[in-house]
Amino acid sequence: MIDRKIENGYAVEYLVFEVSPKLIDQFIEMDHKYWTLFLKDKPGFISKEVWINKTKPGEVSTIITWNTMEEWKSIPIEELTETDNTFTEAFGKENFKLVKEVHKENALYKVREYRL
């Protein structure tokens, strides 16, 4: 169980993508190959979840939890840009679109998680 005081919550990155519905499985696999494996070794990375929306075919959300905002934001922009370009070239920019960065609209911090 993750449990932190509200003022010390974990930073949350929340992205929503529109993906060609027939390519959802491929998107998830390639996202893991290019993004998750890149992020997992970065300081402060805790976890990543990938969600699909059955009521909106093609909508994929990723929720990435970081120990602190400072650790998340310490990743060099050049590395992020390179990873993004590599992923986009491999998957095809016509096959997906980043439509929302929920974390930019809301200051989200994870303060508790319950698991069975």
Backbone as JSON Lines, residues from 0, in Angstrom:
{"i":0,"aa":"M","n":[0.84,-1.18,0.0],"ca":[0.0,0.0,0.0],"c":[0.89,1.25,0.0]}
{"i":1,"aa":"I","n":[0.61,2.16,-0.87],"ca":[1.27,3.46,-0.89],"c":[0.44,4.39,-0.02]}
{"i":2,"aa":"D","n":[1.09,5.09,0.88],"ca":[0.38,5.99,1.77],"c":[1.3,7.16,2.1]}
{"i":3,"aa":"R","n":[0.9,8.37,1.77],"ca":[1.67,9.56,2.07],"c":[0.74,10.65,2.57]}
{"i":4,"aa":"K","n":[1.29,11.55,3.36],"ca":[0.5,12.7,3.79],"c":[0.19,13.57,2.58]}
{"i":5,"aa":"I","n":[-0.94,14.23,2.59],"ca":[-1.38,15.03,1.45],"c":[-0.32,16.01,0.99]}
{"i":6,"aa":"E","n":[0.33,16.7,1.91],"ca":[1.31,17.7,1.49],"c":[2.57,17.07,0.9]}
{"i":7,"aa":"N","n":[2.72,15.77,1.03],"ca":[3.89,15.08,0.49],"c":[3.49,14.03,-0.54]}
{"i":8,"aa":"G","n":[2.43,14.27,-1.26],"ca":[1.94,13.28,-2.21],"c":[2.89,13.04,-3.36]}
{"i":9,"aa":"Y","n":[2.7,11.94,-4.03],"ca":[3.47,11.59,-5.22],"c":[2.95,12.38,-6.42]}
{"i":10,"aa":"A","n":[3.84,12.84,-7.26],"ca":[3.45,13.57,-8.46],"c":[2.84,12.61,-9.48]}
{"i":11,"aa":"V","n":[1.78,13.06,-10.15],"ca":[1.07,12.22,-11.12],"c":[1.07,12.89,-12.49]}
{"i":12,"aa":"E","n":[1.53,12.13,-13.48],"ca":[1.48,12.55,-14.89],"c":[0.33,11.76,-15.52]}
{"i":13,"aa":"Y","n":[-0.63,12.45,-16.13],"ca":[-1.85,11.81,-16.62],"c":[-2.06,12.27,-18.06]}
{"i":14,"aa":"L","n":[-1.87,11.36,-19.0],"ca":[-1.98,11.66,-20.43],"c":[-3.13,10.89,-21.06]}
{"i":15,"aa":"V","n":[-3.83,11.52,-22.0],"ca":[-4.92,10.87,-22.72],"c":[-4.6,10.96,-24.21]}
{"i":16,"aa":"F","n":[-4.69,9.81,-24.88],"ca":[-4.41,9.72,-26.31],"c":[-5.63,9.24,-27.07]}
{"i":17,"aa":"E","n":[-5.75,9.67,-28.32],"ca":[-6.67,9.07,-29.28],"c":[-5.82,8.21,-30.19]}
{"i":18,"aa":"V","n":[-6.2,6.94,-30.29],"ca":[-5.45,5.97,-31.06],"c":[-6.4,5.3,-32.04]}
{"i":19,"aa":"S","n":[-5.91,5.0,-33.22],"ca":[-6.73,4.22,-34.16],"c":[-7.19,2.96,-33.43]}
{"i":20,"aa":"P","n":[-8.52,2.76,-33.28],"ca":[-9.01,1.64,-32.47],"c":[-8.43,0.27,-32.85]}
{"i":21,"aa":"K","n":[-8.16,0.06,-34.11],"ca":[-7.62,-1.25,-34.52],"c":[-6.15,-1.41,-34.12]}
{"i":22,"aa":"L","n":[-5.52,-0.32,-33.65],"ca":[-4.11,-0.37,-33.28],"c":[-3.86,-0.22,-31.78]}
{"i":23,"aa":"I","n":[-4.91,-0.36,-30.98],"ca":[-4.77,-0.18,-29.52],"c":[-3.72,-1.12,-28.94]}
{"i":24,"aa":"D","n":[-3.79,-2.41,-29.24],"ca":[-2.83,-3.37,-28.68],"c":[-1.41,-3.03,-29.09]}
{"i":25,"aa":"Q","n":[-1.23,-2.66,-30.35],"ca":[0.1,-2.29,-30.84],"c":[0.6,-1.02,-30.13]}
{"i":26,"aa":"F","n":[-0.29,-0.04,-29.94],"ca":[0.07,1.18,-29.24],"c":[0.56,0.86,-27.83]}
{"i":27,"aa":"I","n":[-0.18,0.03,-27.12],"ca":[0.17,-0.32,-25.74],"c":[1.53,-1.02,-25.7]}
{"i":28,"aa":"E","n":[1.75,-1.95,-26.6],"ca":[3.03,-2.66,-26.65],"c":[4.19,-1.71,-26.96]}
{"i":29,"aa":"M","n":[3.99,-0.85,-27.94],"ca":[5.07,0.06,-28.33],"c":[5.29,1.15,-27.28]}
{"i":30,"aa":"D","n":[4.22,1.58,-26.63],"ca":[4.36,2.54,-25.53],"c":[5.24,1.93,-24.45]}
{"i":31,"aa":"H","n":[5.03,0.67,-24.15],"ca":[5.86,-0.01,-23.14],"c":[7.31,-0.08,-23.6]}
{"i":32,"aa":"K","n":[7.49,-0.51,-24.84],"ca":[8.84,-0.69,-25.38],"c":[9.63,0.62,-25.39]}
{"i":33,"aa":"Y","n":[9.01,1.69,-25.82],"ca":[9.74,2.96,-25.97],"c":[9.65,3.85,-24.74]}
{"i":34,"aa":"W","n":[8.47,3.96,-24.15],"ca":[8.3,4.92,-23.05],"c":[8.5,4.29,-21.67]}
{"i":35,"aa":"T","n":[7.8,3.21,-21.38],"ca":[7.9,2.64,-20.04],"c":[9.32,2.19,-19.73]}
{"i":36,"aa":"L","n":[9.95,1.5,-20.67],"ca":[11.31,1.04,-20.42],"c":[12.3,2.2,-20.3]}
{"i":37,"aa":"F","n":[12.02,3.3,-20.97],"ca":[12.84,4.51,-20.82],"c":[12.63,5.14,-19.44]}
{"i":38,"aa":"L","n":[11.38,5.26,-19.02],"ca":[11.06,5.94,-17.76],"c":[11.42,5.14,-16.52]}
{"i":39,"aa":"K","n":[11.33,3.82,-16.6],"ca":[11.47,2.99,-15.4],"c":[12.8,3.15,-14.68]}
{"i":40,"aa":"D","n":[13.83,3.55,-15.39],"ca":[15.15,3.72,-14.77],"c":[15.44,5.15,-14.35]}
{"i":41,"aa":"K","n":[14.48,6.04,-14.54],"ca":[14.68,7.44,-14.17],"c":[14.45,7.61,-12.66]}
{"i":42,"aa":"P","n":[15.25,8.47,-12.03],"ca":[15.06,8.72,-10.6],"c":[13.64,9.19,-10.3]}
{"i":43,"aa":"G","n":[13.05,8.6,-9.29],"ca":[11.73,9.01,-8.86],"c":[10.57,8.27,-9.5]}
{"i":44,"aa":"F","n":[10.82,7.47,-10.55],"ca":[9.73,6.71,-11.19],"c":[9.22,5.66,-10.22]}
{"i":45,"aa":"I","n":[7.89,5.62,-10.05],"ca":[7.28,4.63,-9.17],"c":[6.47,3.61,-9.96]}
{"i":46,"aa":"S","n":[5.57,4.09,-10.83],"ca":[4.7,3.15,-11.53],"c":[4.08,3.8,-12.76]}
{"i":47,"aa":"K","n":[3.53,2.95,-13.61],"ca":[2.81,3.43,-14.78],"c":[1.61,2.5,-15.0]}
{"i":48,"aa":"E","n":[0.47,3.11,-15.23],"ca":[-0.75,2.35,-15.54],"c":[-1.23,2.79,-16.92]}
{"i":49,"aa":"V","n":[-1.81,1.84,-17.66],"ca":[-2.39,2.13,-18.97],"c":[-3.85,1.71,-18.92]}
{"i":50,"aa":"W","n":[-4.72,2.65,-19.27],"ca":[-6.16,2.42,-19.21],"c":[-6.76,2.61,-20.6]}
{"i":51,"aa":"I","n":[-7.79,1.82,-20.92],"ca":[-8.56,2.05,-22.14],"c":[-9.99,2.38,-21.73]}
{"i":52,"aa":"N","n":[-10.67,3.13,-22.59],"ca":[-12.03,3.57,-22.31],"c":[-12.96,2.82,-23.26]}
{"i":53,"aa":"K","n":[-13.74,1.88,-22.72],"ca":[-14.63,1.09,-23.57],"c":[-15.76,1.92,-24.17]}
{"i":54,"aa":"T","n":[-16.1,3.04,-23.55],"ca":[-17.18,3.86,-24.09],"c":[-16.67,4.82,-25.16]}
{"i":55,"aa":"K","n":[-15.36,4.97,-25.28],"ca":[-14.75,5.82,-26.3],"c":[-13.66,5.02,-27.0]}
{"i":56,"aa":"P","n":[-14.04,4.22,-28.01],"ca":[-13.04,3.4,-28.7],"c":[-11.86,4.23,-29.17]}
{"i":57,"aa":"G","n":[-10.67,3.75,-28.86],"ca":[-9.46,4.44,-29.27],"c":[-8.87,5.35,-28.21]}
{"i":58,"aa":"E","n":[-9.58,5.54,-27.1],"ca":[-9.04,6.41,-26.05],"c":[-8.17,5.57,-25.1]}
{"i":59,"aa":"V","n":[-6.92,6.0,-24.95],"ca":[-5.97,5.34,-24.06],"c":[-5.43,6.39,-23.1]}
{"i":60,"aa":"S","n":[-5.43,6.07,-21.82],"ca":[-4.87,6.97,-20.81],"c":[-3.67,6.3,-20.16]}
{"i":61,"aa":"T","n":[-2.65,7.09,-19.88],"ca":[-1.52,6.59,-19.11],"c":[-1.39,7.46,-17.86]}
{"i":62,"aa":"I","n":[-1.18,6.79,-16.74],"ca":[-1.04,7.47,-15.46],"c":[0.31,7.03,-14.88]}
{"i":63,"aa":"I","n":[1.21,8.0,-14.77],"ca":[2.57,7.72,-14.32],"c":[2.77,8.41,-12.98]}
{"i":64,"aa":"T","n":[3.24,7.64,-12.01],"ca":[3.45,8.17,-10.67],"c":[4.94,8.33,-10.4]}
{"i":65,"aa":"W","n":[5.27,9.52,-9.88],"ca":[6.65,9.9,-9.58],"c":[6.79,10.19,-8.1]}
{"i":66,"aa":"N","n":[7.95,9.89,-7.54],"ca":[8.21,10.16,-6.13],"c":[8.05,11.65,-5.82]}
{"i":67,"aa":"T","n":[8.64,12.5,-6.66],"ca":[8.51,13.95,-6.48],"c":[8.4,14.62,-7.84]}
{"i":68,"aa":"M","n":[7.82,15.79,-7.85],"ca":[7.74,16.6,-9.06],"c":[9.15,16.95,-9.55]}
{"i":69,"aa":"E","n":[10.05,17.23,-8.63],"ca":[11.41,17.6,-8.99],"c":[12.12,16.46,-9.74]}
{"i":70,"aa":"E","n":[11.94,15.23,-9.28],"ca":[12.58,14.09,-9.97],"c":[11.96,13.9,-11.35]}
{"i":71,"aa":"W","n":[10.66,14.0,-11.45],"ca":[9.99,13.87,-12.74],"c":[10.52,14.91,-13.71]}
{"i":72,"aa":"K","n":[10.55,16.16,-13.27],"ca":[10.94,17.27,-14.14],"c":[12.45,17.35,-14.38]}
{"i":73,"aa":"S","n":[13.24,16.49,-13.71],"ca":[14.69,16.52,-13.9],"c":[15.14,15.74,-15.14]}
{"i":74,"aa":"I","n":[14.23,15.03,-15.78],"ca":[14.6,14.28,-16.99],"c":[14.95,15.29,-18.08]}
{"i":75,"aa":"P","n":[16.13,15.19,-18.66],"ca":[16.53,16.16,-19.69],"c":[15.56,16.18,-20.87]}
{"i":76,"aa":"I","n":[15.19,17.38,-21.29],"ca":[14.24,17.55,-22.4],"c":[14.75,16.87,-23.67]}
{"i":77,"aa":"E","n":[16.05,16.84,-23.85],"ca":[16.61,16.19,-25.04],"c":[16.31,14.69,-25.06]}
{"i":78,"aa":"E","n":[16.37,14.06,-23.89],"ca":[16.05,12.63,-23.8],"c":[14.57,12.38,-24.05]}
{"i":79,"aa":"L","n":[13.72,13.25,-23.51],"ca":[12.28,13.11,-23.75],"c":[11.95,13.29,-25.22]}
{"i":80,"aa":"T","n":[12.55,14.3,-25.84],"ca":[12.31,14.58,-27.26],"c":[12.78,13.42,-28.12]}
{"i":81,"aa":"E","n":[13.95,12.88,-27.82],"ca":[14.47,11.75,-28.59],"c":[13.56,10.53,-28.47]}
{"i":82,"aa":"T","n":[13.11,10.24,-27.25],"ca":[12.22,9.1,-27.05],"c":[10.89,9.31,-27.76]}
{"i":83,"aa":"D","n":[10.35,10.52,-27.67],"ca":[9.1,10.84,-28.35],"c":[9.24,10.69,-29.86]}
{"i":84,"aa":"N","n":[10.32,11.2,-30.42],"ca":[10.54,11.1,-31.87],"c":[10.69,9.65,-32.31]}
{"i":85,"aa":"T","n":[11.4,8.86,-31.53],"ca":[11.6,7.44,-31.86],"c":[10.28,6.69,-31.82]}
{"i":86,"aa":"F","n":[9.49,6.93,-30.76],"ca":[8.18,6.27,-30.65],"c":[7.27,6.69,-31.8]}
{"i":87,"aa":"T","n":[7.2,7.99,-32.06],"ca":[6.31,8.51,-33.11],"c":[6.69,7.96,-34.48]}
{"i":88,"aa":"E","n":[7.97,7.89,-34.76],"ca":[8.42,7.34,-36.05],"c":[8.06,5.86,-36.16]}
{"i":89,"aa":"A","n":[8.24,5.11,-35.08],"ca":[7.97,3.67,-35.1],"c":[6.47,3.37,-35.2]}
{"i":90,"aa":"F","n":[5.64,4.12,-34.47],"ca":[4.2,3.84,-34.46],"c":[3.46,4.55,-35.57]}
{"i":91,"aa":"G","n":[3.95,5.69,-35.99],"ca":[3.28,6.45,-37.05],"c":[2.46,7.58,-36.47]}
{"i":92,"aa":"K","n":[2.86,8.82,-36.76],"ca":[2.17,9.96,-36.15],"c":[0.71,10.07,-36.59]}
{"i":93,"aa":"E","n":[0.36,9.46,-37.7],"ca":[-1.02,9.48,-38.17],"c":[-1.92,8.52,-37.39]}
{"i":94,"aa":"N","n":[-1.33,7.65,-36.57],"ca":[-2.08,6.62,-35.85],"c":[-2.47,6.98,-34.43]}
{"i":95,"aa":"F","n":[-1.99,8.12,-33.92],"ca":[-2.32,8.51,-32.56],"c":[-2.17,10.03,-32.4]}
{"i":96,"aa":"K","n":[-2.79,10.52,-31.33],"ca":[-2.7,11.95,-31.02],"c":[-2.81,12.12,-29.51]}
{"i":97,"aa":"L","n":[-1.93,12.9,-28.93],"ca":[-2.05,13.28,-27.53],"c":[-3.13,14.34,-27.46]}
{"i":98,"aa":"V","n":[-4.22,14.05,-26.74],"ca":[-5.35,14.99,-26.71],"c":[-5.53,15.73,-25.4]}
{"i":99,"aa":"K","n":[-4.91,15.21,-24.34],"ca":[-5.09,15.87,-23.05],"c":[-3.94,15.53,-22.12]}
{"i":100,"aa":"E","n":[-3.48,16.56,-21.42],"ca":[-2.5,16.38,-20.35],"c":[-3.2,16.82,-19.07]}
{"i":101,"aa":"V","n":[-3.9,15.88,-18.48],"ca":[-4.76,16.17,-17.34],"c":[-3.97,16.81,-16.2]}
{"i":102,"aa":"H","n":[-2.75,16.39,-16.02],"ca":[-1.92,16.93,-14.94],"c":[-1.63,18.42,-15.11]}
{"i":103,"aa":"K","n":[-1.74,18.94,-16.32],"ca":[-1.52,20.37,-16.54],"c":[-2.76,21.18,-16.18]}
{"i":104,"aa":"E","n":[-3.91,20.54,-16.19],"ca":[-5.16,21.19,-15.84],"c":[-5.43,21.12,-14.34]}
{"i":105,"aa":"N","n":[-4.85,20.12,-13.69],"ca":[-5.08,19.88,-12.27],"c":[-3.76,19.51,-11.61]}
{"i":106,"aa":"A","n":[-3.49,20.01,-10.47],"ca":[-2.27,19.66,-9.74],"c":[-2.53,18.36,-8.98]}
{"i":107,"aa":"L","n":[-2.34,17.25,-9.65],"ca":[-2.66,15.94,-9.09],"c":[-1.49,15.38,-8.28]}
{"i":108,"aa":"Y","n":[-1.8,14.91,-7.09],"ca":[-0.83,14.22,-6.25],"c":[-1.49,12.98,-5.68]}
{"i":109,"aa":"K","n":[-0.81,11.87,-5.78],"ca":[-1.32,10.62,-5.24],"c":[-0.94,10.55,-3.76]}
{"i":110,"aa":"V","n":[-1.94,10.4,-2.92],"ca":[-1.68,10.36,-1.48],"c":[-1.96,9.01,-0.84]}
{"i":111,"aa":"R","n":[-2.7,8.17,-1.53],"ca":[-3.0,6.87,-0.96],"c":[-3.41,5.9,-2.07]}
{"i":112,"aa":"E","n":[-3.05,4.64,-1.86],"ca":[-3.45,3.57,-2.79],"c":[-3.81,2.36,-1.96]}
{"i":113,"aa":"Y","n":[-4.92,1.73,-2.29],"ca":[-5.34,0.51,-1.61],"c":[-5.3,-0.63,-2.61]}
{"i":114,"aa":"R","n":[-4.74,-1.72,-2.22],"ca":[-4.71,-2.92,-3.06],"c":[-5.06,-4.13,-2.23]}
{"i":115,"aa":"L","n":[-5.7,-5.09,-2.85],"ca":[-6.03,-6.33,-2.16],"c":[-4.91,-7.32,-2.35]}
